[in-house]
């Protein structure tokens, strides 16, 4: 996708009108279907770090997160130990929340366990929402849904942490399971095409 001129007259979701970084994320990523297991896991981890904060806070540190968490390679992150936790707690390039850092390491291990048991992360997650993308036709964005509640429960059963239904719903929006673009937004109904 080309980078739009931000002085243009495109109608966007209200949350994406306040900052160039948010506009770029909105225009190029948010709501476009992601089917790659590793990329899905990465985005779920970032959503976990966002809990209680703004998404802009995460976007500003996204490169720092990638560097700190070995490009979000689950095999490498699963090997992190207490020394790595302390290293990450001292890293100003990320959100330094011990519980979220430890959850990310544990979630890498849960991801690998799923894979070892023959469960592909992308097939599992998208299979939980067979009617995706769920299109919002009301213009009112939910905090969670029955689908995010079920997916949250299934992830927790597999050992994931920081995957409550609100976090999972935000992740579902980000990775294209839910199209929560405002009906007036230029990206509404276009994301399913990528």
LOTIRO-918458 format. One line per 10 residues: number of its first residue (from 1); their letters; for each residue x, y, z of N, C-alpha, C. Coordinates in Angstrom, 2 decimals. Example, Ala and Ser with C-alpha at 12.3 -4.5 7.8 and 13.67 -1.06 7.14 Angstrom:
% LOTIRO-918458
1	AS	13.19,-5.69,7.80,12.30,-4.50,7.80,13.20,-3.30,7.80  12.85,-2.25,7.08,13.67,-1.06,7.14,12.90,0.03,7.87 .
END
This chain:
% LOTIRO-918458
1	XXXXXXXXXX	0.85,-1.18,0.00,0.00,0.00,0.00,0.89,1.24,0.00  0.50,2.25,-0.73,1.26,3.49,-0.75,0.95,4.29,0.50  1.89,5.11,0.89,1.70,5.96,2.05,0.86,7.15,1.63  -0.34,7.28,2.19,-1.19,8.43,1.82,-0.57,9.74,2.28  -0.90,10.79,1.58,-0.51,12.13,2.00,-1.45,12.49,3.15  -0.87,12.75,4.34,-1.71,12.95,5.52,-2.40,14.31,5.56  -2.18,15.11,4.54,-2.97,16.33,4.43,-4.19,16.06,3.56  -4.34,14.79,3.12,-5.44,14.42,2.24,-6.78,14.51,2.98  -7.81,14.20,2.26,-9.15,14.30,2.82,-9.76,12.93,3.08  -8.93,11.90,3.20,-9.45,10.57,3.51,-10.14,10.57,4.86 .
11	XXXXXXXXXX	-11.25,9.88,4.92,-11.96,9.74,6.19,-11.43,8.50,6.88  -10.96,8.66,8.11,-10.39,7.56,8.89,-11.18,7.39,10.19  -10.91,6.27,10.84,-11.42,6.07,12.19,-10.90,7.20,13.06  -11.71,7.66,13.99,-11.35,8.83,14.81,-10.03,8.65,15.54  -9.76,7.44,16.07,-8.53,7.22,16.84,-7.28,7.39,16.00  -7.41,7.30,14.68,-6.24,7.37,13.79,-6.00,8.77,13.24  -6.76,9.74,13.69,-6.65,11.09,13.14,-5.72,11.99,13.94  -5.22,11.49,15.07,-4.52,12.40,15.99,-3.01,12.35,15.90  -2.44,11.37,15.19,-1.00,11.20,15.22,-0.54,10.52,13.92  0.55,10.99,13.31,1.03,10.37,12.07,1.37,8.88,12.22 .
21	XXXXXXXXXX	1.91,8.47,13.36,2.24,7.06,13.58,0.97,6.21,13.63  -0.05,6.73,14.31,-1.33,6.03,14.36,-1.98,5.97,12.97  -1.88,7.05,12.21,-2.47,7.05,10.86,-1.81,6.01,9.98  -0.48,5.94,10.02,0.23,4.95,9.21,-0.16,3.54,9.62  -0.18,3.28,10.92,-0.58,1.96,11.41,-2.00,1.63,10.96  -2.90,2.57,11.12,-4.29,2.39,10.71,-4.39,2.09,9.21  -3.71,2.89,8.41,-3.85,2.81,6.96,-3.19,1.56,6.38  -2.14,1.08,7.02,-1.36,0.00,6.42,-1.48,-1.35,7.13  -1.88,-1.36,8.39,-1.88,-2.62,9.12,-3.21,-2.97,9.78  -3.75,-2.06,10.55,-4.87,-2.38,11.44,-6.05,-2.94,10.67 .
31	XXXXXXXXXX	-6.42,-4.14,10.99,-7.58,-4.77,10.38,-7.28,-5.62,9.16  -6.05,-5.56,8.64,-5.69,-6.40,7.50,-5.42,-7.82,8.01  -5.96,-8.84,7.35,-5.80,-10.21,7.84,-4.35,-10.66,7.90  -3.97,-11.21,9.04,-2.64,-11.77,9.26,-2.83,-13.27,9.45  -2.18,-14.07,8.64,-2.35,-15.52,8.71,-1.05,-16.24,9.06  0.02,-15.50,9.27,1.31,-16.09,9.63,1.37,-16.30,11.15  1.64,-17.52,11.56,1.61,-17.85,13.00,2.55,-16.99,13.83  3.78,-16.80,13.38,4.73,-16.02,14.16,4.29,-14.57,14.26  3.81,-14.02,13.15,3.35,-12.62,13.16,2.12,-12.46,14.06  1.25,-13.45,14.06,0.09,-13.41,14.95,0.52,-13.41,16.41 .
41	XXXXXXXXXX	1.50,-14.27,16.72,2.00,-14.35,18.09,2.64,-13.01,18.50  3.44,-12.45,17.61,4.07,-11.15,17.90,3.02,-10.10,18.23  1.99,-10.00,17.41,0.98,-8.98,17.64,0.23,-9.23,18.94  -0.02,-10.49,19.27,-0.69,-10.80,20.53,0.19,-10.38,21.71  1.50,-10.56,21.59,2.40,-10.15,22.67,2.38,-8.63,22.82  2.40,-7.91,21.70,2.35,-6.45,21.77,1.03,-5.97,22.37  -0.06,-6.63,22.04,-1.35,-6.27,22.63,-1.32,-6.48,24.14  -0.64,-7.53,24.58,-0.50,-7.76,26.02,0.27,-6.64,26.70  1.30,-6.15,26.05,2.06,-5.03,26.62,1.24,-3.75,26.63  0.30,-3.64,25.72,-0.52,-2.43,25.65,-1.53,-2.34,26.78 .
51	XXXXXXXXXX	-1.86,-3.45,27.41,-2.89,-3.47,28.45,-2.66,-2.34,29.47  -3.67,-1.50,29.63,-3.60,-0.40,30.57,-2.91,0.84,30.03  -2.41,0.76,28.80,-1.70,1.87,28.18,-2.35,2.20,26.84  -1.79,3.17,26.14,-2.31,3.49,24.81,-1.53,2.69,23.76  -2.19,2.43,22.63,-1.52,1.71,21.56,-0.37,2.55,21.01  -0.49,3.86,21.06,0.59,4.73,20.60,1.86,4.49,21.42  1.72,4.23,22.70,2.88,3.92,23.55,3.60,2.69,23.02  2.85,1.67,22.62,3.45,0.45,22.08,4.08,0.74,20.72  3.38,1.44,19.85,3.92,1.72,18.51,5.24,2.48,18.59  5.33,3.41,19.52,6.58,4.18,19.66,7.75,3.30,20.10 .
61	XXXXXXXXXX	7.45,2.18,20.73,8.49,1.29,21.23,8.59,-0.02,20.42  7.87,-0.08,19.34,7.80,-1.33,18.57,9.19,-1.83,18.14  10.02,-0.95,17.63,11.37,-1.37,17.23,12.17,-1.85,18.43  12.00,-1.17,19.55,12.68,-1.59,20.77,12.23,-2.97,21.23  10.94,-3.23,21.11,10.41,-4.55,21.46,11.02,-5.63,20.56  11.07,-5.35,19.27,11.61,-6.35,18.33,13.07,-6.67,18.68  13.83,-5.64,18.97,15.24,-5.84,19.32,15.35,-6.61,20.64  14.60,-6.20,21.63,14.68,-6.79,22.97,14.20,-8.24,23.00  13.22,-8.55,22.15,12.63,-9.90,22.15,13.03,-10.69,20.91  14.26,-10.52,20.47,14.85,-11.35,19.41,13.94,-11.44,18.19 .
71	XXXXXXXXXX	13.47,-10.27,17.73,12.58,-10.19,16.57,11.31,-11.03,16.76  10.93,-11.22,18.01,9.75,-12.02,18.36,9.83,-13.43,17.76  11.01,-14.00,17.86,11.20,-15.39,17.46,10.86,-16.25,18.68  9.73,-16.97,18.66,9.31,-17.74,19.85,10.37,-18.73,20.34  11.11,-19.33,19.43,12.14,-20.29,19.84,13.23,-19.62,20.67  13.61,-18.43,20.27,14.65,-17.71,21.03,14.08,-17.15,22.33  12.87,-16.58,22.27,12.27,-15.99,23.47,12.00,-17.07,24.51  11.63,-18.25,24.10,11.35,-19.36,25.03,12.59,-19.74,25.83  13.76,-19.41,25.33,15.01,-19.73,26.02,15.44,-18.64,27.02  14.73,-17.51,27.05,15.07,-16.44,27.97,14.96,-16.96,29.40 .
81	XXXXXXXXXX	15.87,-16.46,30.25,15.88,-16.85,31.66,15.81,-15.60,32.53  16.06,-15.77,33.82,15.95,-14.65,34.76,16.92,-13.52,34.43  18.08,-13.86,33.89,19.04,-12.83,33.47,18.42,-11.97,32.37  17.72,-12.63,31.44,17.05,-11.88,30.37,15.92,-11.01,30.91  15.20,-11.53,31.89,14.13,-10.73,32.50,14.73,-9.45,33.09  15.83,-9.58,33.80,16.47,-8.39,34.40,17.00,-7.45,33.32  17.55,-8.01,32.26,18.02,-7.19,31.13,16.84,-6.40,30.54  15.72,-7.07,30.35,14.54,-6.42,29.79,13.96,-5.38,30.74  14.01,-5.65,32.03,13.52,-4.68,33.01,14.35,-3.38,33.00  15.57,-3.46,32.50,16.44,-2.29,32.44,16.43,-1.62,31.06 .
91	XXXXXXXXXX	15.67,-2.17,30.13,15.68,-1.69,28.75,14.67,-0.54,28.57  15.16,0.70,28.35,14.24,1.83,28.19,13.49,1.82,26.86  13.86,0.89,25.96,13.22,0.83,24.66,11.91,0.05,24.65  11.55,-0.53,25.80,10.30,-1.29,25.88,9.49,-0.82,27.08  8.32,-1.41,27.24,7.52,-1.17,28.44,8.03,-2.15,29.49  8.56,-1.61,30.57,9.22,-2.45,31.56,8.25,-2.88,32.66  7.49,-3.89,32.33,6.52,-4.45,33.28,6.89,-5.92,33.45  7.37,-6.27,34.63,7.87,-7.62,34.88,6.85,-8.71,34.53  5.61,-8.53,34.94,4.59,-9.55,34.67,4.38,-9.74,33.17  4.42,-8.65,32.41,4.23,-8.75,30.96,5.45,-9.37,30.29 .
101	XXXXXXXXXX	6.62,-9.05,30.77,7.85,-9.65,30.23,7.85,-11.15,30.49  7.56,-11.53,31.72,7.54,-12.96,32.07,6.43,-13.69,31.31  5.30,-13.02,31.10,4.21,-13.62,30.34,4.64,-13.86,28.89  5.37,-12.93,28.31,5.82,-13.08,26.93,6.74,-14.29,26.79  7.63,-14.47,27.76,8.52,-15.64,27.73,7.70,-16.92,27.87  6.78,-16.94,28.81,5.91,-18.09,28.99,5.03,-18.34,27.77  4.59,-17.26,27.14,3.74,-17.40,25.96,4.52,-17.97,24.77  5.82,-17.67,24.71,6.66,-18.29,23.67,6.71,-19.80,23.90  6.83,-20.19,25.14,6.87,-21.62,25.46,5.52,-22.28,25.15  4.43,-21.60,25.45,3.09,-22.14,25.16,2.90,-22.28,23.65 .
111	XXXXXXXXXX	3.36,-21.29,22.90,3.29,-21.32,21.44,4.04,-22.54,20.90  5.25,-22.76,21.42,6.06,-23.90,20.96,5.43,-25.23,21.36  4.83,-25.29,22.54,4.15,-26.51,22.96,3.00,-26.83,22.01  2.24,-25.80,21.63,1.17,-26.02,20.66,1.73,-26.60,19.38  2.80,-26.00,18.90,3.40,-26.46,17.64,3.89,-27.90,17.76  4.53,-28.21,18.89,5.03,-29.56,19.11,3.90,-30.58,19.15  2.72,-30.13,19.57,1.56,-31.02,19.65,0.75,-31.02,18.35  1.32,-30.40,17.32,0.67,-30.41,16.01,-0.39,-29.35,15.81  -0.42,-28.35,16.68,-1.40,-27.28,16.58,-0.74,-26.03,16.02  -1.07,-25.71,14.78,-0.55,-24.49,14.17,-1.29,-23.29,14.77 .
121	XXXXXXXXXX	-0.54,-22.28,15.21,-1.14,-21.15,15.91,-2.14,-20.41,15.03  -1.80,-20.19,13.77,-2.71,-19.47,12.87,-3.98,-20.28,12.62  -3.83,-21.56,12.34,-5.01,-22.40,12.09,-5.89,-22.47,13.34  -5.25,-22.60,14.49,-6.00,-22.66,15.75,-6.79,-21.37,15.98  -6.11,-20.23,15.91,-6.78,-18.97,16.24,-7.86,-18.61,15.21  -7.55,-18.70,13.94,-8.55,-18.37,12.92,-9.67,-19.40,12.93  -9.36,-20.64,13.28,-10.39,-21.67,13.37,-11.39,-21.41,14.49  -10.98,-20.65,15.50,-11.88,-20.29,16.60,-12.91,-19.24,16.16  -12.65,-18.57,15.05,-13.55,-17.52,14.56,-13.84,-17.81,13.08  -14.58,-18.90,12.81,-14.78,-19.32,11.42,-15.55,-18.33,10.56 .
131	XXXXXXXXXX	-16.29,-17.43,11.19,-17.05,-16.44,10.41,-16.28,-15.14,10.20  -14.97,-15.14,10.48,-14.15,-13.94,10.32,-14.00,-13.61,8.83  -13.87,-12.34,8.49,-13.88,-11.23,9.42,-15.30,-10.87,9.85  -15.42,-10.61,11.12,-16.68,-10.15,11.69,-16.75,-8.65,11.43  -17.72,-8.23,10.67,-17.80,-6.82,10.28,-18.72,-6.06,11.22  -18.20,-4.99,11.77,-18.99,-4.11,12.63,-19.79,-3.18,11.73  -21.08,-3.24,11.84,-21.93,-2.38,11.01,-22.56,-1.26,11.82  -22.26,-1.22,13.12,-22.90,-0.23,13.99,-22.09,1.04,14.15  -20.78,0.95,13.96,-19.92,2.10,14.22,-19.54,2.22,15.68  -20.12,1.36,16.54,-19.78,1.35,17.97,-18.83,0.19,18.22 .
141	XXXXXXXXXX	-17.65,0.51,18.73,-16.62,-0.50,18.95,-16.81,-1.14,20.32  -16.81,-2.46,20.34,-16.93,-3.20,21.59,-15.60,-3.29,22.31  -15.62,-3.61,23.58,-14.40,-3.88,24.33,-14.05,-5.37,24.26  -15.06,-6.21,24.11,-14.87,-7.65,23.98,-16.11,-8.22,23.31  -16.03,-9.49,22.96,-17.14,-10.15,22.28,-17.21,-11.60,22.73  -18.28,-12.30,22.42,-18.33,-13.73,22.75,-17.16,-14.49,22.10  -16.76,-14.09,20.90,-15.64,-14.75,20.23,-14.32,-14.49,20.95  -14.11,-13.24,21.42,-12.86,-12.95,22.12,-12.84,-13.65,23.48  -14.01,-13.81,24.09,-14.08,-14.54,25.36,-13.71,-16.01,25.16  -14.24,-16.62,24.10,-13.95,-18.03,23.82,-12.48,-18.23,23.45 .
151	XXXXXXXXXX	-11.95,-17.33,22.63,-10.55,-17.44,22.22,-9.62,-17.20,23.40  -9.96,-16.24,24.26,-9.18,-15.99,25.47,-9.14,-17.24,26.34  -10.28,-17.85,26.55,-10.36,-19.06,27.38,-9.51,-20.18,26.78  -9.58,-20.36,25.46,-8.81,-21.42,24.80,-7.31,-21.15,24.89  -6.89,-19.90,24.77,-5.48,-19.55,24.90,-4.99,-19.79,26.33  -5.79,-19.38,27.30,-5.41,-19.59,28.71,-5.28,-21.08,29.01  -6.16,-21.87,28.44,-6.12,-23.32,28.65,-4.81,-23.91,28.12  -4.22,-23.24,27.12,-2.97,-23.68,26.54,-1.76,-23.04,27.21  -1.99,-22.30,28.29,-0.89,-21.76,29.07,-0.53,-20.31,28.81  -1.28,-19.62,27.97,-0.99,-18.21,27.67,-1.46,-17.31,28.81 .
161	XXXXXXXXXX	-0.73,-16.21,29.00,-1.08,-15.20,30.00,-1.18,-13.84,29.30  -1.85,-12.90,29.96,-2.13,-11.57,29.39,-2.90,-11.73,28.09  -3.89,-12.61,28.11,-4.75,-12.85,26.96,-6.21,-12.84,27.38  -6.56,-11.85,28.21,-7.95,-11.71,28.62,-8.81,-11.33,27.41  -10.13,-11.39,27.55,-11.02,-11.13,26.41,-10.91,-9.72,25.82  -10.53,-8.73,26.62,-10.37,-7.37,26.09,-9.10,-7.29,25.24  -8.00,-7.85,25.75,-6.75,-7.89,24.98,-6.96,-8.68,23.70  -7.61,-9.83,23.81,-7.83,-10.67,22.64,-8.71,-9.95,21.62  -9.71,-9.20,22.09,-10.56,-8.47,21.14,-9.74,-7.42,20.38  -8.90,-6.68,21.10,-8.05,-5.68,20.43,-7.13,-6.36,19.42 .
171	XXXXXXXXXX	-6.63,-7.53,19.77,-5.79,-8.30,18.85,-6.59,-8.75,17.64  -7.82,-9.21,17.85,-8.68,-9.64,16.75,-8.94,-8.48,15.78  -9.08,-7.28,16.32,-9.24,-6.10,15.47,-7.97,-5.87,14.65  -6.84,-5.92,15.32,-5.57,-5.61,14.69,-5.22,-6.58,13.56  -5.54,-7.88,13.76,-5.11,-8.90,12.80,-6.21,-9.30,11.82  -7.30,-8.56,11.80,-8.30,-8.73,10.76,-9.41,-9.73,11.01  -9.49,-10.27,12.21,-10.62,-11.16,12.51,-11.91,-10.36,12.68  -11.75,-9.12,13.10,-12.87,-8.21,13.28,-12.58,-6.96,12.46  -13.55,-6.51,11.69,-13.42,-5.25,10.97,-14.18,-4.19,11.75  -13.44,-3.49,12.61,-14.04,-2.45,13.44,-13.75,-1.05,12.90 .
181	XXXXXXXXXX	-13.37,-0.98,11.63,-13.24,0.35,11.04,-14.62,1.00,11.03  -14.63,2.29,11.30,-15.87,3.04,11.23,-16.46,2.88,9.83  -17.77,2.72,9.72,-18.38,2.57,8.38,-18.03,3.70,7.42  -17.69,4.88,7.93,-17.32,5.99,7.06,-15.83,5.97,6.68  -15.04,5.12,7.33,-13.59,5.06,7.11,-13.27,4.48,5.73  -12.25,5.02,5.10,-11.88,4.53,3.77,-11.39,3.08,3.79  -11.00,2.58,4.97,-10.54,1.19,5.09,-11.67,0.21,5.41  -12.85,0.69,5.68,-13.98,-0.18,5.99,-14.25,-1.10,4.80  -14.35,-2.36,5.06,-14.62,-3.41,4.07,-13.50,-3.59,3.05  -12.36,-2.97,3.24,-11.25,-3.19,2.31,-10.15,-4.03,2.93 .
191	XXXX	-10.14,-4.13,4.25,-9.06,-4.82,4.93,-9.00,-6.31,4.61  -10.15,-6.93,4.39,-10.13,-8.37,4.15,-9.32,-8.73,2.92  -9.07,-7.73,2.05,-8.27,-7.96,0.87,-6.78,-7.76,1.17  -6.47,-7.29,2.38,-5.08,-7.10,2.77,-4.60,-5.71,2.51 .
END
